[in-house]
Amino acid sequence: MSVLVSNLQDEVAVDDDLAEFLSGVAEAVLKSEGYGEDAEVSLVLVDDIYIRSLNSEYRGIDSPTDVLSFAMLEGEALPGQEEELILGDVVVSVQTARRQADEYGHSFRRETAYLTAHGVLHLLGYDHQEEEGREKMRLKEEEILASLNISR
């Protein structure tokens, strides 16, 4: 199982410890859904300007957001993809995560863990547009965080 973490911003300090922690959160999500060592996810940490640009381009919403997911499992498999299962990219605005952590009264670490879990679940097909899907996704997010001893 491979989680590639890239920090493309310099607004919020991101050290190796945080990168490893978030990689572990992503791996926990994948394991909980039955994915093995061949699964790969990319986690990209960005600022509000970067995520606003992506949000505008891909969703038509000209404002920053907390997390975006870009799934690779849609459509037919590419030749050679049998060896490695590239699930997609999760893009997290650490600036928004920092603000939300303050607003919600919990740590930045907990907020980035939640957003990472949320984004990876989106890669795996979870959605929260309908109430039933929202409840299922929220339950799974909290189950994963609890399994990692990450409390509110």
N, C-alpha and C positions, 0 to 999 in steps of 0.2 A: 504494500500500500504506500502510495507516494502522495504527499501534500507539499507542493512547492509554494513557498511564501515569498512574495516580493513586496518590498516597501518602496512605493513610488512617490512619497511625500516627505516633507520635512517640517510640517506644522506641529506634529505631536511626536514625542520621543517614542521610538519603537526599538527595543533591545532584543537580543537573541532569546532571552527568557520568554518574552511575550510571543515572539514568533513560534517558538517550540510549543508553548502552551496552546496557541490557536491551532497549530498543526495537530496536536493531540485531540482537540475538540473535533476537528474535521474527521480524524481517524475514528473517533468514537461513534460519530454519526454513521460513517460507512460500515463499521463493524456491526452496529445495531441493525442495519438494513441488509446484512448478509453479504457485503462485498468483501472480496479477498485481497490478496497481495497485488493483483494485477490492476487494481483501481487507482486512478490518478486524478487529483483535483488541484487546481491552481487557486491560491488565495492571494489577492492583490489588495494591498493597503494603500489608500489614496486620500487626497484632501477633498474638500467640498467643491472646489473649482473643477477638478477632474471628474468627479462623479456627476456633477451637474451637467457637464458636457455629454457624458454617456447617457444620462437620463433623458436629456433633450433629444439626442440622436436616435435612441432606440425605443423610447416610450413617448416621445412628444411632450414631455413635461419639463419645462425650463426652470428647474429648481433642484437643489441638492436633495439627495435621499440618503438613507443609512446603508443599504445593501442592495446590490443587483447581482443576479445570477444569469450566466450564459451557458445553457446546457448544450452538450455535444451529442447527447444520445438521441436526438431527433433525426428521423430519416434512416436511410440504410447505412450499414457499417461500411467503412472504407477498407480497401484491400490492406492487409497487414495489421488491421486493428484487433485481430483475434488475440494477439500476444499481450496487448496493453489496452486497458479499458479507460480511455480518457473521458471523464465525466463532464468536465467543463471548468469554467472560471467563476469564482465568487469575488466580487469587488466590494470592499467595505470602506466607507469614509470614516477614518478614525477621528476626524474633527467632529462629525455628527455624533459618533459614538461617545465622545467625551462630553458633549452637550447633553445628550440623552441620559448618560449616567448621572450627571448632576440633577437633571429634571426628575428622574425616577428614584433618586436617593440610594443608588448602589454604586459599586466600584466600576471604574473604566474597564477593568479586566473582565468583570462579569458581563458588561454590556457588549464588549467585543466577542466574548465567547457566545453569547446569545445570537448575535448577528451572524457569526460564522456558522453556527448550527442551523439557523434559519436559512441562510444562503445555500448550504449544502443540501438541506432537505428539498429546496426548490430544484436543485439539479437532479434530484432523484424522483421528481414528479409530484411532490407535495405542493398544494396550492391553498390559498386562503380567500379565494373570491367568494365561495359559498360558505354558509355557516357550518355545514357538516365538515368540510375540508379544513376550515379554520380551527375548529375544536380538535380535530385529529392532529393537525400540525402543532398546535400549542401544547397538547399533551405530550407529543413526541419530543418537542424542544425541552420542556421541563424535565421529562424523564432522562434525557441525555445529560442535561446540566446536573441533575441530582446524582446521576451515576458517577459524575466527576467531582462530587462534593462542592459544586458551585451553587451557592444559595443566593437568594434575592437580597 
